[in-house]
Amino acid sequence: MALPQSPIVLIPARRAATRLPDKVLAEIAGAPMIVQVWRRAIAAALGPVVVACDDRAILEAVEAAGGRAVMTRPDHPSGSDRIFEALQSLDPEGRHDAVVNVQGDLPTIEPETIRRALAPLAAPEVDIATLVAEISRAEERGNPNVVKAAVAFPEGSRVARALYFSRSPVPWPGEADTAPLYHHIGLYAYRRAALERFVALPRAPLESRERLEQLRALEAGMRIDAALVDTVPLGVDTSADLARAREILGTGG
Protein backbone atom coordinates (compact mmCIF):
# COMPACT_ATOMS: atom_id res chain seq x y z
CA MET A 1 0.00 0.00 0.00
CA ALA A 2 1.40 3.39 -0.95
CA LEU A 3 1.83 6.12 1.58
CA PRO A 4 -0.60 9.07 1.54
CA GLN A 5 -0.02 11.06 -1.62
CA SER A 6 -0.91 14.55 -0.43
CA PRO A 7 -0.17 15.13 3.26
CA ILE A 8 -0.29 18.49 4.96
CA VAL A 9 1.67 19.38 8.10
CA LEU A 10 -0.22 21.41 10.70
CA ILE A 11 1.40 22.86 13.82
CA PRO A 12 -1.08 23.75 16.59
CA ALA A 13 0.09 26.66 18.72
CA ARG A 14 -1.65 28.43 21.57
CA ARG A 15 -0.18 31.35 23.43
CA ALA A 16 -1.37 30.37 26.92
CA ALA A 17 0.73 27.75 28.71
CA THR A 18 0.38 26.83 32.36
CA ARG A 19 4.02 26.11 33.12
CA LEU A 20 5.74 28.45 30.66
CA PRO A 21 3.53 31.31 29.41
CA ASP A 22 4.24 32.60 25.89
CA LYS A 23 6.66 29.74 25.28
CA VAL A 24 5.87 29.45 21.56
CA LEU A 25 7.10 33.03 21.13
CA ALA A 26 10.23 32.57 23.26
CA GLU A 27 13.35 33.44 21.28
CA ILE A 28 15.71 30.57 20.46
CA ALA A 29 18.75 31.13 18.27
CA GLY A 30 17.37 34.39 16.94
CA ALA A 31 13.83 33.25 16.14
CA PRO A 32 10.62 32.49 18.06
CA MET A 33 10.27 28.84 19.04
CA ILE A 34 7.25 28.39 16.76
CA VAL A 35 9.38 29.55 13.81
CA GLN A 36 12.09 27.02 14.70
CA VAL A 37 9.46 24.27 14.66
CA TRP A 38 8.01 25.56 11.37
CA ARG A 39 11.50 25.50 9.78
CA ARG A 40 11.99 21.87 10.74
CA ALA A 41 8.61 20.91 9.41
CA ILE A 42 9.43 22.65 6.12
CA ALA A 43 12.73 20.74 5.97
CA ALA A 44 10.83 17.45 6.35
CA ALA A 45 9.45 18.13 2.84
CA LEU A 46 6.21 16.23 3.32
CA GLY A 47 3.87 18.89 1.97
CA PRO A 48 2.52 22.34 2.86
CA VAL A 49 3.22 23.47 6.43
CA VAL A 50 0.79 25.76 8.26
CA VAL A 51 0.68 26.95 11.87
CA ALA A 52 -2.79 26.82 13.44
CA CYS A 53 -2.75 29.45 16.19
CA ASP A 54 -5.05 31.25 18.60
CA ASP A 55 -3.24 34.58 18.87
CA ARG A 56 -2.33 37.21 16.29
CA ALA A 57 1.18 37.59 17.72
CA ILE A 58 1.92 33.98 16.75
CA LEU A 59 0.48 34.48 13.28
CA GLU A 60 2.56 37.62 12.76
CA ALA A 61 5.75 35.88 13.95
CA VAL A 62 5.28 33.03 11.48
CA GLU A 63 4.39 35.33 8.60
CA ALA A 64 7.41 37.55 9.34
CA ALA A 65 9.60 34.48 8.86
CA GLY A 66 7.96 33.76 5.50
CA GLY A 67 5.60 31.07 6.76
CA ARG A 68 1.86 30.58 6.66
CA ALA A 69 -0.46 30.61 9.66
CA VAL A 70 -4.20 30.62 10.23
CA MET A 71 -6.22 31.82 13.19
CA THR A 72 -8.36 29.30 15.07
CA ARG A 73 -10.72 29.54 18.02
CA PRO A 74 -9.03 30.08 21.39
CA ASP A 75 -11.19 27.57 23.25
CA HIS A 76 -10.13 24.28 21.64
CA PRO A 77 -9.50 21.57 24.25
CA SER A 78 -6.67 19.97 22.28
CA GLY A 79 -4.29 20.42 19.40
CA SER A 80 -6.22 17.82 17.43
CA ASP A 81 -9.35 19.97 17.55
CA ARG A 82 -7.33 23.03 16.55
CA ILE A 83 -5.76 21.41 13.50
CA PHE A 84 -9.12 20.04 12.39
CA GLU A 85 -10.59 23.55 12.36
CA ALA A 86 -7.55 24.74 10.41
CA LEU A 87 -7.85 21.86 7.94
CA GLN A 88 -11.48 22.66 7.21
CA SER A 89 -10.54 26.26 6.54
CA LEU A 90 -7.44 25.52 4.45
CA ASP A 91 -8.71 22.57 2.44
CA PRO A 92 -12.52 22.38 2.26
CA GLU A 93 -12.26 20.42 -1.01
CA GLY A 94 -10.41 17.53 0.70
CA ARG A 95 -7.27 17.56 -1.45
CA HIS A 96 -5.01 16.47 1.43
CA ASP A 97 -5.41 12.80 2.36
CA ALA A 98 -3.34 12.87 5.54
CA VAL A 99 -2.54 15.36 8.29
CA VAL A 100 0.72 15.38 10.25
CA ASN A 101 0.32 17.07 13.64
CA VAL A 102 3.65 18.51 14.86
CA GLN A 103 3.54 20.07 18.31
CA GLY A 104 4.64 23.69 18.46
CA ASP A 105 7.02 23.16 21.39
CA LEU A 106 9.54 20.85 19.69
CA PRO A 107 12.15 23.35 18.45
CA THR A 108 14.98 20.83 18.03
CA ILE A 109 13.04 18.03 16.32
CA GLU A 110 14.85 16.48 13.37
CA PRO A 111 13.08 16.65 9.99
CA GLU A 112 13.63 12.90 9.58
CA THR A 113 11.70 12.29 12.80
CA ILE A 114 8.74 14.16 11.34
CA ARG A 115 8.98 12.14 8.13
CA ARG A 116 8.98 8.87 10.09
CA ALA A 117 5.51 9.62 11.45
CA LEU A 118 3.97 8.82 8.07
CA ALA A 119 5.54 5.36 7.78
CA PRO A 120 2.79 3.38 9.57
CA LEU A 121 0.16 4.76 7.19
CA ALA A 122 1.62 2.57 4.45
CA ALA A 123 -0.71 -0.11 5.85
CA PRO A 124 -4.33 0.61 4.81
CA GLU A 125 -5.81 -0.65 8.09
CA VAL A 126 -3.97 1.97 10.16
CA ASP A 127 -6.01 5.05 11.10
CA ILE A 128 -3.43 7.03 13.07
CA ALA A 129 0.36 6.87 13.14
CA THR A 130 2.67 8.02 15.90
CA LEU A 131 6.24 7.65 17.17
CA VAL A 132 8.03 5.89 20.03
CA ALA A 133 11.61 5.60 21.23
CA GLU A 134 13.04 2.98 23.57
CA ILE A 135 13.46 4.26 27.13
CA SER A 136 17.16 4.20 28.02
CA ARG A 137 17.15 6.07 31.36
CA ALA A 138 16.05 4.02 34.36
CA GLU A 139 14.35 6.97 36.06
CA GLU A 140 11.96 7.40 33.12
CA ARG A 141 10.52 3.90 33.42
CA GLY A 142 8.36 4.81 36.42
CA ASN A 143 7.96 8.53 35.72
CA PRO A 144 4.25 9.32 35.12
CA ASN A 145 5.22 12.32 32.98
CA VAL A 146 6.83 9.93 30.50
CA VAL A 147 3.97 8.30 28.59
CA LYS A 148 4.62 4.68 27.66
CA ALA A 149 3.29 2.80 24.66
CA ALA A 150 2.51 -0.92 24.84
CA VAL A 151 3.95 -2.03 21.53
CA ALA A 152 5.92 -5.11 20.42
CA PHE A 153 8.06 -4.77 17.30
CA PRO A 154 8.39 -7.91 15.15
CA GLU A 155 11.94 -9.00 14.46
CA GLY A 156 13.49 -6.65 11.92
CA SER A 157 10.56 -4.21 11.91
CA ARG A 158 10.47 -0.62 13.13
CA VAL A 159 6.68 -0.27 12.83
CA ALA A 160 4.14 -2.07 15.01
CA ARG A 161 0.65 -1.76 16.41
CA ALA A 162 0.19 0.24 19.61
CA LEU A 163 -2.12 -1.65 21.95
CA TYR A 164 -2.27 0.81 24.84
CA PHE A 165 -0.74 3.99 26.25
CA SER A 166 -0.20 4.67 29.93
CA ARG A 167 1.64 6.79 32.46
CA SER A 168 2.54 3.55 34.22
CA PRO A 169 5.20 1.11 32.98
CA VAL A 170 3.41 -0.97 30.32
CA PRO A 171 3.72 -3.69 29.38
CA TRP A 172 4.92 -5.18 32.67
CA PRO A 173 8.71 -5.11 32.27
CA GLY A 174 9.23 -8.48 33.97
CA GLU A 175 10.94 -9.39 37.18
CA ALA A 176 14.39 -8.72 35.75
CA ASP A 177 13.22 -5.22 34.74
CA THR A 178 15.25 -5.37 31.54
CA ALA A 179 12.51 -5.76 28.94
CA PRO A 180 12.26 -2.68 26.70
CA LEU A 181 9.72 0.03 27.44
CA TYR A 182 8.83 2.63 24.85
CA HIS A 183 8.48 6.38 25.36
CA HIS A 184 5.54 7.72 23.39
CA ILE A 185 6.28 10.86 21.35
CA GLY A 186 3.19 13.01 20.87
CA LEU A 187 3.50 13.54 17.13
CA TYR A 188 0.69 12.08 15.01
CA ALA A 189 -0.18 11.46 11.40
CA TYR A 190 -3.88 11.00 10.72
CA ARG A 191 -5.69 9.80 7.68
CA ARG A 192 -8.04 12.66 6.94
CA ALA A 193 -11.17 10.60 7.66
CA ALA A 194 -9.62 9.35 10.91
CA LEU A 195 -9.00 12.88 12.16
CA GLU A 196 -12.57 13.86 11.36
CA ARG A 197 -13.87 10.80 13.22
CA PHE A 198 -11.54 11.30 16.18
CA VAL A 199 -12.49 14.90 16.94
CA ALA A 200 -16.20 13.95 16.83
CA LEU A 201 -15.81 11.22 19.46
CA PRO A 202 -16.88 11.91 23.06
CA ARG A 203 -14.27 11.90 25.79
CA ALA A 204 -13.70 8.29 26.88
CA PRO A 205 -13.30 6.70 30.34
CA LEU A 206 -9.72 5.49 29.94
CA GLU A 207 -8.77 8.79 28.33
CA SER A 208 -10.07 10.59 31.42
CA ARG A 209 -8.36 8.21 33.81
CA GLU A 210 -4.93 8.34 32.17
CA ARG A 211 -5.30 11.90 30.85
CA LEU A 212 -4.20 10.71 27.40
CA GLU A 213 -6.41 11.64 24.45
CA GLN A 214 -5.06 8.92 22.16
CA LEU A 215 -6.93 6.39 24.31
CA ARG A 216 -10.17 7.89 22.97
CA ALA A 217 -9.22 6.53 19.57
CA LEU A 218 -8.30 3.08 20.89
CA GLU A 219 -11.49 2.84 22.94
CA ALA A 220 -13.47 3.60 19.77
CA GLY A 221 -11.74 0.76 17.89
CA MET A 222 -9.43 2.93 15.81
CA ARG A 223 -6.01 1.50 15.00
CA ILE A 224 -2.83 3.32 15.98
CA ASP A 225 0.56 2.08 14.78
CA ALA A 226 3.90 3.43 15.97
CA ALA A 227 7.18 3.95 14.17
CA LEU A 228 10.34 3.47 16.20
CA VAL A 229 12.86 6.33 16.23
CA ASP A 230 16.19 6.55 18.00
CA THR A 231 15.69 9.58 20.25
CA VAL A 232 12.94 11.57 21.93
CA PRO A 233 12.85 15.20 20.71
CA LEU A 234 13.13 17.88 23.36
CA GLY A 235 9.74 19.23 24.35
CA VAL A 236 9.85 22.69 25.94
CA ASP A 237 7.60 22.83 29.01
CA THR A 238 9.78 24.62 31.57
CA SER A 239 12.38 27.36 31.73
CA ALA A 240 15.03 24.64 32.08
CA ASP A 241 13.81 23.04 28.83
CA LEU A 242 13.98 26.43 27.13
CA ALA A 243 17.55 26.93 28.32
CA ARG A 244 18.45 23.50 26.96
CA ALA A 245 16.90 24.28 23.58
CA ARG A 246 18.89 27.51 23.42
CA GLU A 247 22.04 25.57 24.28
CA ILE A 248 21.38 23.05 21.50
CA LEU A 249 20.51 25.61 18.81
CA GLY A 250 22.81 28.41 19.91
CA THR A 251 22.19 31.52 21.96
CA GLY A 252 19.61 33.95 20.72
CA GLY A 253 17.31 34.89 23.53
C-alpha positions as CSV (number, residue, x, y, z in Angstrom):
1,M,0.0,0.0,0.0
2,A,1.4,3.4,-1.0
3,L,1.8,6.1,1.6
4,P,-0.6,9.1,1.5
5,Q,0.0,11.1,-1.6
6,S,-0.9,14.5,-0.4
7,P,-0.2,15.1,3.3
8,I,-0.3,18.5,5.0
9,V,1.7,19.4,8.1
10,L,-0.2,21.4,10.7
11,I,1.4,22.9,13.8
12,P,-1.1,23.7,16.6
13,A,0.1,26.7,18.7
14,R,-1.7,28.4,21.6
15,R,-0.2,31.3,23.4
16,A,-1.4,30.4,26.9
17,A,0.7,27.7,28.7
18,T,0.4,26.8,32.4
19,R,4.0,26.1,33.1
20,L,5.7,28.4,30.7
21,P,3.5,31.3,29.4
22,D,4.2,32.6,25.9
23,K,6.7,29.7,25.3
24,V,5.9,29.5,21.6
25,L,7.1,33.0,21.1
26,A,10.2,32.6,23.3
27,E,13.4,33.4,21.3
28,I,15.7,30.6,20.5
29,A,18.8,31.1,18.3
30,G,17.4,34.4,16.9
31,A,13.8,33.3,16.1
32,P,10.6,32.5,18.1
33,M,10.3,28.8,19.0
34,I,7.3,28.4,16.8
35,V,9.4,29.5,13.8
36,Q,12.1,27.0,14.7
37,V,9.5,24.3,14.7
38,W,8.0,25.6,11.4
39,R,11.5,25.5,9.8
40,R,12.0,21.9,10.7
41,A,8.6,20.9,9.4
42,I,9.4,22.6,6.1
43,A,12.7,20.7,6.0
44,A,10.8,17.4,6.4
45,A,9.5,18.1,2.8
46,L,6.2,16.2,3.3
47,G,3.9,18.9,2.0
48,P,2.5,22.3,2.9
49,V,3.2,23.5,6.4
50,V,0.8,25.8,8.3
51,V,0.7,26.9,11.9
52,A,-2.8,26.8,13.4
53,C,-2.8,29.4,16.2
54,D,-5.1,31.2,18.6
55,D,-3.2,34.6,18.9
56,R,-2.3,37.2,16.3
57,A,1.2,37.6,17.7
58,I,1.9,34.0,16.7
59,L,0.5,34.5,13.3
60,E,2.6,37.6,12.8
61,A,5.8,35.9,14.0
62,V,5.3,33.0,11.5
63,E,4.4,35.3,8.6
64,A,7.4,37.6,9.3
65,A,9.6,34.5,8.9
66,G,8.0,33.8,5.5
67,G,5.6,31.1,6.8
68,R,1.9,30.6,6.7
69,A,-0.5,30.6,9.7
70,V,-4.2,30.6,10.2
71,M,-6.2,31.8,13.2
72,T,-8.4,29.3,15.1
73,R,-10.7,29.5,18.0
74,P,-9.0,30.1,21.4
75,D,-11.2,27.6,23.3
76,H,-10.1,24.3,21.6
77,P,-9.5,21.6,24.2
78,S,-6.7,20.0,22.3
79,G,-4.3,20.4,19.4
80,S,-6.2,17.8,17.4
81,D,-9.3,20.0,17.6
82,R,-7.3,23.0,16.6
83,I,-5.8,21.4,13.5
84,F,-9.1,20.0,12.4
85,E,-10.6,23.5,12.4
86,A,-7.5,24.7,10.4
87,L,-7.8,21.9,7.9
88,Q,-11.5,22.7,7.2
89,S,-10.5,26.3,6.5
90,L,-7.4,25.5,4.5
91,D,-8.7,22.6,2.4
92,P,-12.5,22.4,2.3
93,E,-12.3,20.4,-1.0
94,G,-10.4,17.5,0.7
95,R,-7.3,17.6,-1.4
96,H,-5.0,16.5,1.4
97,D,-5.4,12.8,2.4
98,A,-3.3,12.9,5.5
99,V,-2.5,15.4,8.3
100,V,0.7,15.4,10.2
101,N,0.3,17.1,13.6
102,V,3.7,18.5,14.9
103,Q,3.5,20.1,18.3
104,G,4.6,23.7,18.5
105,D,7.0,23.2,21.4
106,L,9.5,20.8,19.7
107,P,12.2,23.3,18.4
108,T,15.0,20.8,18.0
109,I,13.0,18.0,16.3
110,E,14.9,16.5,13.4
111,P,13.1,16.7,10.0
112,E,13.6,12.9,9.6
113,T,11.7,12.3,12.8
114,I,8.7,14.2,11.3
115,R,9.0,12.1,8.1
116,R,9.0,8.9,10.1
117,A,5.5,9.6,11.4
118,L,4.0,8.8,8.1
119,A,5.5,5.4,7.8
120,P,2.8,3.4,9.6
121,L,0.2,4.8,7.2
122,A,1.6,2.6,4.4
123,A,-0.7,-0.1,5.9
124,P,-4.3,0.6,4.8
125,E,-5.8,-0.6,8.1
126,V,-4.0,2.0,10.2
127,D,-6.0,5.0,11.1
128,I,-3.4,7.0,13.1
129,A,0.4,6.9,13.1
130,T,2.7,8.0,15.9
131,L,6.2,7.6,17.2
132,V,8.0,5.9,20.0
133,A,11.6,5.6,21.2
134,E,13.0,3.0,23.6
135,I,13.5,4.3,27.1
136,S,17.2,4.2,28.0
137,R,17.1,6.1,31.4
138,A,16.1,4.0,34.4
139,E,14.4,7.0,36.1
140,E,12.0,7.4,33.1
141,R,10.5,3.9,33.4
142,G,8.4,4.8,36.4
143,N,8.0,8.5,35.7
144,P,4.3,9.3,35.1
145,N,5.2,12.3,33.0
146,V,6.8,9.9,30.5
147,V,4.0,8.3,28.6
148,K,4.6,4.7,27.7
149,A,3.3,2.8,24.7
150,A,2.5,-0.9,24.8
151,V,4.0,-2.0,21.5
152,A,5.9,-5.1,20.4
153,F,8.1,-4.8,17.3
154,P,8.4,-7.9,15.2
155,E,11.9,-9.0,14.5
156,G,13.5,-6.7,11.9
157,S,10.6,-4.2,11.9
158,R,10.5,-0.6,13.1
159,V,6.7,-0.3,12.8
160,A,4.1,-2.1,15.0
161,R,0.6,-1.8,16.4
162,A,0.2,0.2,19.6
163,L,-2.1,-1.7,22.0
164,Y,-2.3,0.8,24.8
165,F,-0.7,4.0,26.3
166,S,-0.2,4.7,29.9
167,R,1.6,6.8,32.5
168,S,2.5,3.5,34.2
169,P,5.2,1.1,33.0
170,V,3.4,-1.0,30.3
171,P,3.7,-3.7,29.4
172,W,4.9,-5.2,32.7
173,P,8.7,-5.1,32.3
174,G,9.2,-8.5,34.0
175,E,10.9,-9.4,37.2
176,A,14.4,-8.7,35.7
177,D,13.2,-5.2,34.7
178,T,15.3,-5.4,31.5
179,A,12.5,-5.8,28.9
180,P,12.3,-2.7,26.7
181,L,9.7,0.0,27.4
182,Y,8.8,2.6,24.9
183,H,8.5,6.4,25.4
184,H,5.5,7.7,23.4
185,I,6.3,10.9,21.3
186,G,3.2,13.0,20.9
187,L,3.5,13.5,17.1
188,Y,0.7,12.1,15.0
189,A,-0.2,11.5,11.4
190,Y,-3.9,11.0,10.7
191,R,-5.7,9.8,7.7
192,R,-8.0,12.7,6.9
193,A,-11.2,10.6,7.7
194,A,-9.6,9.4,10.9
195,L,-9.0,12.9,12.2
196,E,-12.6,13.9,11.4
197,R,-13.9,10.8,13.2
198,F,-11.5,11.3,16.2
199,V,-12.5,14.9,16.9
200,A,-16.2,14.0,16.8
201,L,-15.8,11.2,19.5
202,P,-16.9,11.9,23.1
203,R,-14.3,11.9,25.8
204,A,-13.7,8.3,26.9
205,P,-13.3,6.7,30.3
206,L,-9.7,5.5,29.9
207,E,-8.8,8.8,28.3
208,S,-10.1,10.6,31.4
209,R,-8.4,8.2,33.8
210,E,-4.9,8.3,32.2
211,R,-5.3,11.9,30.8
212,L,-4.2,10.7,27.4
213,E,-6.4,11.6,24.5
214,Q,-5.1,8.9,22.2
215,L,-6.9,6.4,24.3
216,R,-10.2,7.9,23.0
217,A,-9.2,6.5,19.6
218,L,-8.3,3.1,20.9
219,E,-11.5,2.8,22.9
220,A,-13.5,3.6,19.8
221,G,-11.7,0.8,17.9
222,M,-9.4,2.9,15.8
223,R,-6.0,1.5,15.0
224,I,-2.8,3.3,16.0
225,D,0.6,2.1,14.8
226,A,3.9,3.4,16.0
227,A,7.2,3.9,14.2
228,L,10.3,3.5,16.2
229,V,12.9,6.3,16.2
230,D,16.2,6.6,18.0
231,T,15.7,9.6,20.2
232,V,12.9,11.6,21.9
233,P,12.8,15.2,20.7
234,L,13.1,17.9,23.4
235,G,9.7,19.2,24.3
236,V,9.8,22.7,25.9
237,D,7.6,22.8,29.0
238,T,9.8,24.6,31.6
239,S,12.4,27.4,31.7
240,A,15.0,24.6,32.1
241,D,13.8,23.0,28.8
242,L,14.0,26.4,27.1
243,A,17.6,26.9,28.3
244,R,18.5,23.5,27.0
245,A,16.9,24.3,23.6
246,R,18.9,27.5,23.4
247,E,22.0,25.6,24.3
248,I,21.4,23.1,21.5
249,L,20.5,25.6,18.8
250,G,22.8,28.4,19.9
251,T,22.2,31.5,22.0
252,G,19.6,34.0,20.7
253,G,17.3,34.9,23.5
